[in-house]
Amino acid sequence: MRAAACRKMRLLLGVKSLNKKENRMAFMQRLTAYVSGKVQKTGYRARVLSIARDFGLKGYVQNLDDGRVKVVAEGETSDLESLLAAIAIKNTIINVVDIKSEYSSVTGDFERIVKVVSGGETDQRLDVAAGLLTKLIVVDEKMLDEIRAINLEMAAIHDELKATH
């Protein structure tokens, strides 16, 4: 009687066996998401990696030539749904406008979640960072020159006041 009830329950739930590992795999899927908006050169992939790692997902995050970011992740369906909600980021730097997603069967191809970096991407980022640092140094030097000039003026005023008293 009890075995028949268990079989019926498994049929209703779509569970083939009582083996926990087999059942867990039954709830595993692959999510492929294409994210558009202001998502490149914003740190978006790093944020997605961090979120995906928190959920224990495996896969990759990659910039596409058309300006979108592709996210491929494998894990439990509930974790993938949570990831999808969490990567719809809108702040002053990142602005996700749209996410097209699809689910498919898990392949088990991944050991962890990684960021795919295209050839020359790191060099381009370093060049941009060096340019921005140069601009910052120039601005700082101008500000220091202005502060020095103000200090000289204040010292002269101080000397004048001192001489009159």
MDAnalysis code that builds the backbone (N, CA, C; Angstrom):
import MDAnalysis as mda
import numpy as np

u = mda.Universe.empty(495, n_residues=165, atom_resindex=np.repeat(np.arange(165), 3), trajectory=True)
u.add_TopologyAttr("name", ["N", "CA", "C"] * 165)
u.add_TopologyAttr("resid", np.arange(1, 166))
u.add_TopologyAttr("resname", ["MET", "ARG", "ALA", "ALA", "ALA", "CYS", "ARG", "LYS", "MET", "ARG", "LEU", "LEU", "LEU", "GLY", "VAL", "LYS", "SER", "LEU", "ASN", "LYS", "LYS", "GLU", "ASN", "ARG", "MET", "ALA", "PHE", "MET", "GLN", "ARG", "LEU", "THR", "ALA", "TYR", "VAL", "SER", "GLY", "LYS", "VAL", "GLN", "LYS", "THR", "GLY", "TYR", "ARG", "ALA", "ARG", "VAL", "LEU", "SER", "ILE", "ALA", "ARG", "ASP", "PHE", "GLY", "LEU", "LYS", "GLY", "TYR", "VAL", "GLN", "ASN", "LEU", "ASP", "ASP", "GLY", "ARG", "VAL", "LYS", "VAL", "VAL", "ALA", "GLU", "GLY", "GLU", "THR", "SER", "ASP", "LEU", "GLU", "SER", "LEU", "LEU", "ALA", "ALA", "ILE", "ALA", "ILE", "LYS", "ASN", "THR", "ILE", "ILE", "ASN", "VAL", "VAL", "ASP", "ILE", "LYS", "SER", "GLU", "TYR", "SER", "SER", "VAL", "THR", "GLY", "ASP", "PHE", "GLU", "ARG", "ILE", "VAL", "LYS", "VAL", "VAL", "SER", "GLY", "GLY", "GLU", "THR", "ASP", "GLN", "ARG", "LEU", "ASP", "VAL", "ALA", "ALA", "GLY", "LEU", "LEU", "THR", "LYS", "LEU", "ILE", "VAL", "VAL", "ASP", "GLU", "LYS", "MET", "LEU", "ASP", "GLU", "ILE", "ARG", "ALA", "ILE", "ASN", "LEU", "GLU", "MET", "ALA", "ALA", "ILE", "HIS", "ASP", "GLU", "LEU", "LYS", "ALA", "THR", "HIS"])
u.atoms.positions = np.array([
    [0.821, -1.191, 0.000],
    [0.000, 0.000, 0.000],
    [0.869, 1.261, 0.000],
    [1.866, 1.312, 0.893],
    [2.737, 2.480, 0.991],
    [3.553, 2.651, -0.293],
    [4.061, 1.575, -0.875],
    [4.840, 1.631, -2.107],
    [3.996, 2.179, -3.250],
    [2.741, 1.784, -3.324],
    [1.852, 2.273, -4.376],
    [1.613, 3.775, -4.223],
    [1.465, 4.239, -2.986],
    [1.263, 5.667, -2.728],
    [2.516, 6.453, -3.128],
    [3.699, 5.914, -2.833],
    [4.954, 6.575, -3.211],
    [5.085, 6.658, -4.729],
    [4.737, 5.563, -5.433],
    [4.790, 5.565, -6.902],
    [3.849, 6.638, -7.467],
    [2.662, 6.711, -6.905],
    [1.670, 7.687, -7.358],
    [2.185, 9.110, -7.121],
    [2.785, 9.360, -5.948],
    [3.325, 10.675, -5.623],
    [4.461, 11.030, -6.584],
    [5.339, 10.068, -6.883],
    [6.440, 10.326, -7.812],
    [5.905, 10.671, -9.192],
    [4.863, 9.976, -9.625],
    [4.250, 10.265, -10.925],
    [3.671, 11.669, -10.958],
    [2.984, 12.060, -9.886],
    [2.391, 13.395, -9.821],
    [3.452, 14.484, -9.858],
    [4.580, 14.248, -9.180],
    [5.654, 15.236, -9.105],
    [6.613, 15.159, -10.281],
    [6.490, 14.104, -11.093],
    [7.414, 13.936, -12.206],
    [8.765, 13.433, -11.757],
    [8.834, 12.822, -10.588],
    [10.081, 12.307, -10.037],
    [10.171, 10.833, -10.400],
    [11.307, 10.446, -11.021],
    [11.453, 9.064, -11.482],
    [11.825, 8.102, -10.370],
    [12.564, 8.582, -9.390],
    [12.978, 7.680, -8.313],
    [13.115, 8.463, -7.022],
    [13.399, 7.763, -5.958],
    [13.608, 8.418, -4.666],
    [15.081, 8.746, -4.438],
    [15.927, 8.453, -5.405],
    [17.342, 8.759, -5.324],
    [17.512, 10.278, -5.374],
    [18.055, 10.869, -4.294],
    [18.153, 12.330, -4.189],
    [18.994, 12.933, -5.305],
    [20.099, 12.272, -5.667],
    [20.967, 12.809, -6.707],
    [20.230, 12.840, -8.044],
    [19.519, 11.766, -8.381],
    [18.757, 11.726, -9.627],
    [17.672, 12.791, -9.624],
    [16.991, 12.959, -8.509],
    [15.930, 13.962, -8.418],
    [16.498, 15.369, -8.545],
    [17.659, 15.605, -7.934],
    [18.276, 16.920, -8.009],
    [18.612, 17.255, -9.458],
    [19.144, 16.277, -10.188],
    [19.465, 16.496, -11.595],
    [18.193, 16.798, -12.397],
    [17.075, 16.237, -11.988],
    [15.817, 16.479, -12.690],
    [15.405, 17.945, -12.593],
    [15.840, 18.645, -11.549],
    [15.491, 20.055, -11.358],
    [16.614, 20.985, -11.813],
    [17.636, 20.426, -12.463],
    [18.757, 21.210, -12.976],
    [18.453, 21.608, -14.419],
    [18.839, 22.846, -14.769],
    [18.638, 23.331, -16.121],
    [19.790, 24.225, -16.525],
    [19.789, 24.574, -17.804],
    [20.742, 25.549, -18.332],
    [19.948, 26.793, -18.716],
    [20.410, 27.931, -18.242],
    [19.831, 29.224, -18.597],
    [20.784, 29.901, -19.569],
    [20.254, 30.377, -20.673],
    [21.015, 31.226, -21.591],
    [20.268, 32.547, -21.659],
    [20.963, 33.619, -21.281],
    [20.336, 34.938, -21.234],
    [21.173, 35.926, -22.033],
    [20.478, 36.769, -22.780],
    [21.115, 37.843, -23.534],
    [20.650, 39.148, -22.915],
    [21.605, 39.896, -22.359],
    [21.294, 41.098, -21.590],
    [21.689, 42.328, -22.398],
    [20.742, 43.242, -22.572],
    [21.049, 44.463, -23.319],
    [20.863, 45.685, -22.428],
    [21.455, 46.782, -22.867],
    [21.441, 48.022, -22.114],
    [22.867, 48.513, -21.958],
    [23.098, 49.278, -20.916],
    [24.461, 49.758, -20.615],
    [25.112, 48.695, -19.727],
    [25.666, 47.657, -20.392],
    [26.163, 46.491, -19.649],
    [27.616, 46.144, -19.960],
    [28.222, 46.837, -20.915],
    [29.629, 46.589, -21.196],
    [30.471, 47.758, -20.701],
    [31.668, 47.452, -20.221],
    [32.599, 48.444, -19.664],
    [32.003, 49.138, -18.447],
    [31.210, 48.377, -17.673],
    [30.559, 48.930, -16.481],
    [30.804, 48.076, -15.236],
    [31.481, 46.935, -15.405],
    [31.654, 46.007, -14.289],
    [30.487, 45.037, -14.164],
    [29.622, 45.026, -15.168],
    [28.429, 44.181, -15.116],
    [28.789, 42.694, -15.041],
    [29.725, 42.245, -15.877],
    [30.069, 40.816, -15.852],
    [30.591, 40.389, -14.482],
    [31.385, 41.243, -13.858],
    [31.907, 40.915, -12.515],
    [30.764, 40.781, -11.514],
    [29.759, 41.663, -11.623],
    [28.595, 41.572, -10.725],
    [27.828, 40.274, -10.955],
    [27.630, 39.923, -12.237],
    [26.917, 38.689, -12.562],
    [27.683, 37.484, -12.025],
    [29.008, 37.487, -12.179],
    [29.828, 36.392, -11.647],
    [29.630, 36.235, -10.152],
    [29.683, 37.344, -9.442],
    [29.532, 37.311, -7.994],
    [28.169, 36.746, -7.589],
    [27.131, 37.198, -8.265],
    [25.778, 36.726, -7.956],
    [25.655, 35.234, -8.268],
    [26.157, 34.834, -9.433],
    [26.072, 33.425, -9.841],
    [26.838, 32.530, -8.878],
    [27.989, 32.993, -8.425],
    [28.771, 32.208, -7.450],
    [27.999, 32.053, -6.141],
    [27.310, 33.123, -5.732],
    [26.515, 33.048, -4.502],
    [25.442, 31.972, -4.602],
    [24.920, 31.742, -5.802],
    [23.904, 30.711, -6.008],
    [24.509, 29.340, -6.318],
    [25.843, 29.274, -6.412],
    [26.504, 28.001, -6.694],
    [26.325, 27.529, -8.127],
    [26.168, 28.479, -9.058],
    [25.936, 28.126, -10.457],
    [27.247, 27.966, -11.210],
    [27.172, 27.305, -12.357],
    [28.337, 27.076, -13.210],
    [28.013, 27.557, -14.607],
    [29.033, 28.065, -15.326],
    [28.810, 28.529, -16.684],
    [29.777, 29.627, -17.048],
    [29.290, 30.624, -17.808],
    [30.157, 31.735, -18.202],
    [29.348, 33.003, -18.489],
    [30.077, 34.135, -18.479],
    [29.518, 35.446, -18.800],
    [30.440, 36.050, -19.849],
    [29.850, 36.567, -20.943],
    [30.668, 37.007, -22.068],
    [30.085, 38.252, -22.730],
    [30.972, 39.220, -23.058],
    [30.561, 40.368, -23.859],
    [30.361, 39.909, -25.298],
    [29.324, 40.426, -25.944],
    [29.089, 40.143, -27.356],
    [29.433, 41.380, -28.181],
    [29.761, 41.174, -29.447],
    [30.154, 42.281, -30.318],
    [29.056, 43.319, -30.513],
    [27.798, 42.922, -30.346],
    [26.682, 43.851, -30.556],
    [26.347, 44.690, -29.320],
    [27.174, 44.584, -28.258],
    [26.968, 45.399, -27.060],
    [26.223, 44.696, -25.944],
    [25.684, 43.517, -26.227],
    [24.981, 42.757, -25.191],
    [25.965, 41.900, -24.411],
    [25.476, 41.324, -23.316],
    [26.239, 40.354, -22.527],
    [25.462, 39.044, -22.558],
    [26.187, 37.962, -22.788],
    [25.586, 36.623, -22.790],
    [25.929, 35.946, -21.467],
    [24.896, 35.398, -20.829],
    [25.074, 34.665, -19.581],
    [24.588, 33.239, -19.809],
    [25.464, 32.284, -19.577],
    [25.087, 30.868, -19.645],
    [25.368, 30.293, -18.263],
    [24.340, 29.767, -17.630],
    [24.498, 29.239, -16.274],
    [23.714, 27.944, -16.129],
    [24.303, 27.019, -15.371],
    [23.632, 25.760, -15.082],
    [23.486, 25.603, -13.581],
    [22.335, 25.080, -13.179],
    [22.074, 24.871, -11.765],
    [20.611, 24.527, -11.563],
    [20.202, 24.575, -10.310],
    [18.807, 24.286, -9.999],
    [17.923, 25.401, -10.540],
    [16.773, 25.028, -11.027],
    [15.851, 25.966, -11.660],
    [15.560, 27.170, -10.770],
    [15.324, 26.947, -9.500],
    [15.006, 28.062, -8.595],
    [16.178, 29.039, -8.487],
    [17.410, 28.511, -8.482],
    [18.591, 29.383, -8.419],
    [18.756, 30.173, -9.711],
    [18.455, 29.533, -10.846],
    [18.544, 30.225, -12.134],
    [17.512, 31.340, -12.218],
    [16.313, 31.087, -11.716],
    [15.277, 32.125, -11.709],
    [15.686, 33.287, -10.808],
    [16.304, 32.965, -9.676],
    [16.783, 34.017, -8.777],
    [17.907, 34.818, -9.432],
    [18.797, 34.131, -10.137],
    [19.876, 34.815, -10.862],
    [19.284, 35.773, -11.883],
    [18.329, 35.304, -12.641],
    [17.705, 36.121, -13.679],
    [17.106, 37.399, -13.095],
    [16.469, 37.284, -11.963],
    [15.897, 38.469, -11.312],
    [17.004, 39.391, -10.803],
    [18.063, 38.813, -10.256],
    [19.127, 39.600, -9.636],
    [20.010, 40.332, -10.642],
    [20.109, 39.832, -11.879],
    [21.002, 40.479, -12.849],
    [20.316, 41.601, -13.628],
    [19.071, 41.884, -13.327],
    [18.359, 43.017, -13.942],
    [18.738, 44.281, -13.169],
    [20.007, 44.639, -13.272],
    [20.591, 45.712, -12.462],
    [20.354, 47.071, -13.116],
    [19.945, 48.035, -12.299],
    [19.792, 49.422, -12.744],
    [20.384, 50.308, -11.654],
    [21.511, 50.949, -11.975],
    [22.096, 51.917, -11.057],
    [22.771, 53.007, -11.887],
    [23.600, 53.829, -11.294],
    [24.194, 54.944, -12.039],
    [25.198, 54.483, -13.086],
    [25.733, 53.287, -12.955],
    [26.735, 52.793, -13.910],
    [26.146, 51.749, -14.847],
    [25.411, 50.806, -14.291],
    [24.827, 49.699, -15.053],
    [23.342, 49.962, -15.251],
    [22.867, 49.740, -16.486],
    [21.441, 49.920, -16.751],
    [20.957, 48.809, -17.690],
    [20.432, 47.746, -17.109],
    [19.886, 46.651, -17.900],
    [18.538, 47.090, -18.450],
    [18.396, 47.023, -19.767],
    [17.163, 47.435, -20.425],
    [16.280, 46.229, -20.724],
    [16.911, 45.103, -21.122],
    [16.136, 43.924, -21.517],
    [16.961, 42.667, -21.298],
    [16.271, 41.591, -20.949],
    [16.910, 40.283, -20.834],
    [16.052, 39.279, -21.590],
    [16.637, 38.685, -22.607],
    [15.988, 37.593, -23.338],
    [16.579, 36.308, -22.791],
    [15.719, 35.404, -22.346],
    [16.247, 34.183, -21.732],
    [15.539, 32.947, -22.256],
    [16.255, 31.843, -22.167],
    [15.680, 30.552, -22.536],
    [16.320, 29.479, -21.662],
    [15.550, 28.454, -21.394],
    [16.030, 27.333, -20.599],
    [16.194, 26.121, -21.507],
    [17.186, 25.309, -21.186],
    [17.403, 24.073, -21.919],
    [17.955, 23.034, -20.950],
    [18.217, 21.859, -21.475],
    [18.729, 20.777, -20.632],
    [20.144, 21.094, -20.181],
    [20.441, 20.701, -18.971],
    [21.776, 20.881, -18.415],
    [22.739, 19.952, -19.166],
    [23.961, 20.456, -19.418],
    [24.963, 19.636, -20.112],
    [26.079, 19.169, -19.190],
    [26.287, 19.905, -18.095],
    [27.368, 19.552, -17.173],
    [28.740, 19.887, -17.715],
    [28.806, 20.800, -18.695],
    [30.075, 21.158, -19.338],
    [30.988, 22.017, -18.454],
    [30.455, 22.593, -17.392],
    [31.212, 23.600, -16.640],
    [31.565, 23.117, -15.238],
    [32.752, 23.543, -14.788],
    [33.192, 23.229, -13.425],
    [32.903, 24.377, -12.474],
    [32.836, 25.590, -13.032],
    [32.590, 26.803, -12.235],
    [32.055, 27.877, -13.174],
    [31.763, 29.040, -12.635],
    [31.320, 30.169, -13.470],
    [32.542, 31.045, -13.750],
    [32.709, 31.467, -15.012],
    [33.879, 32.261, -15.398],
    [33.466, 33.430, -16.277],
    [34.347, 34.426, -16.336],
    [34.166, 35.563, -17.240],
    [35.025, 35.308, -18.470],
    [34.406, 35.315, -19.636],
    [35.138, 35.143, -20.886],
    [35.694, 36.504, -21.278],
    [37.003, 36.557, -21.486],
    [37.671, 37.804, -21.849],
    [38.220, 37.647, -23.262],
    [37.837, 38.551, -24.153],
    [38.292, 38.464, -25.540],
    [39.704, 39.005, -25.668],
    [40.357, 38.623, -26.758],
    [41.730, 39.058, -27.004],
    [41.856, 40.566, -27.029],
    [42.812, 41.103, -26.303],
    [43.064, 42.540, -26.285],
    [42.181, 43.330, -25.345],
    [41.166, 42.691, -24.766],
    [40.233, 43.416, -23.901],
    [40.942, 44.025, -22.695],
    [41.818, 43.261, -22.083],
    [42.542, 43.755, -20.906],
    [43.453, 44.916, -21.287],
    [44.136, 44.804, -22.448],
    [45.007, 45.885, -22.898],
    [44.215, 47.161, -23.156],
    [43.027, 47.029, -23.768],
    [42.185, 48.194, -24.026],
    [41.779, 48.857, -22.721],
    [41.406, 48.043, -21.745],
    [40.986, 48.592, -20.453],
    [42.142, 49.301, -19.760],
    [43.349, 48.728, -19.851],
    [44.521, 49.358, -19.241],
    [44.826, 50.689, -19.921],
    [44.679, 50.739, -21.248],
    [44.909, 51.990, -21.973],
    [43.917, 53.062, -21.529],
    [42.661, 52.704, -21.402],
    [41.639, 53.644, -20.948],
    [41.953, 54.102, -19.532],
    [42.313, 53.158, -18.669],
    [42.627, 53.505, -17.273],
    [43.832, 54.438, -17.209],
    [44.854, 54.190, -18.025],
    [46.041, 55.057, -18.042],
    [45.664, 56.465, -18.503],
    [44.798, 56.568, -19.504],
    [44.345, 57.878, -19.977],
    [43.584, 58.627, -18.907],
    [42.693, 57.934, -18.215],
    [41.930, 58.572, -17.144],
    [42.831, 58.998, -15.991],
    [43.805, 58.179, -15.669],
    [44.750, 58.519, -14.596],
    [45.551, 59.759, -14.973],
    [45.961, 59.854, -16.224],
    [46.703, 61.030, -16.693],
    [45.858, 62.294, -16.535],
    [44.580, 62.220, -16.935],
    [43.684, 63.370, -16.780],
    [43.537, 63.755, -15.317],
    [43.423, 62.766, -14.457],
    [43.273, 63.020, -13.029],
    [44.512, 63.710, -12.460],
    [45.667, 63.281, -12.900],
    [46.919, 63.890, -12.431],
    [46.982, 65.358, -12.864],
    [46.593, 65.642, -14.106],
    [46.605, 67.015, -14.612],
    [45.661, 67.886, -13.784],
    [44.461, 67.392, -13.521],
    [43.494, 68.142, -12.714],
    [44.051, 68.381, -11.312],
    [44.642, 67.350, -10.707],
    [45.218, 67.499, -9.367],
    [46.330, 68.538, -9.351],
    [47.167, 68.538, -10.384],
    [48.263, 69.508, -10.437],
    [47.720, 70.937, -10.550],
    [46.674, 71.126, -11.364],
    [46.057, 72.454, -11.497],
    [45.471, 72.898, -10.165],
    [44.812, 71.979, -9.469],
    [44.219, 72.325, -8.172],
    [45.306, 72.692, -7.175],
    [46.396, 71.962, -7.174],
    [47.499, 72.272, -6.259],
    [48.093, 73.644, -6.561],
    [48.240, 73.969, -7.846],
    [48.754, 75.291, -8.222],
    [47.820, 76.389, -7.725],
    [46.509, 76.174, -7.863],
    [45.533, 77.163, -7.388],
    [45.594, 77.298, -5.869],
    [45.743, 76.211, -5.169],
    [45.824, 76.245, -3.703],
    [47.089, 76.974, -3.269],
    [48.193, 76.727, -3.956],
    [49.448, 77.418, -3.631],
    [49.299, 78.925, -3.834],
    [48.655, 79.313, -4.941],
    [48.455, 80.743, -5.224],
    [47.585, 81.379, -4.151],
    [46.536, 80.692, -3.738],
    [45.648, 81.204, -2.682],
    [46.416, 81.318, -1.364],
    [47.248, 80.347, -1.070],
    [48.051, 80.394, 0.165],
    [49.010, 81.578, 0.148],
    [49.618, 81.847, -1.012],
    [50.521, 83.005, -1.110],
    [49.756, 84.310, -0.893],
    [48.550, 84.412, -1.489],
    [47.721, 85.599, -1.301],
    [47.344, 85.765, 0.165],
    [46.979, 84.655, 0.798],
    [46.591, 84.715, 2.208],
    [47.779, 85.097, 3.084],
    [48.941, 84.596, 2.753],
    [50.140, 84.945, 3.517],
    [50.453, 86.428, 3.374],
    [50.300, 86.962, 2.157],
    [50.545, 88.384, 1.926],
    [49.546, 89.234, 2.707],
    [48.270, 88.850, 2.697],
    [47.242, 89.570, 3.457],
    [47.559, 89.500, 4.948],
    [47.970, 88.338, 5.389],
    [48.326, 88.162, 6.803],
    [49.478, 89.081, 7.181],
    [50.497, 89.164, 6.320],
    [51.644, 90.044, 6.599],
    [51.213, 91.506, 6.653],
    [50.315, 91.904, 5.730],
    [49.803, 93.293, 5.724],
    [49.064, 93.604, 7.010],
    [48.192, 92.653, 7.419],
    [47.446, 92.871, 8.659],
    [48.366, 92.927, 9.865],
    [49.360, 92.117, 9.861],
    [50.318, 92.089, 10.940],
    [51.095, 93.394, 11.030],
    [51.435, 93.954, 9.878],
    [52.195, 95.199, 9.839],
    [51.349, 96.407, 10.295],
    [50.042, 96.370, 10.101],
    [49.170, 97.478, 10.501],
    [48.827, 97.426, 11.979],
    [49.028, 96.311, 12.624],
    [48.691, 96.229, 14.055],
    [49.883, 96.275, 14.900],
])
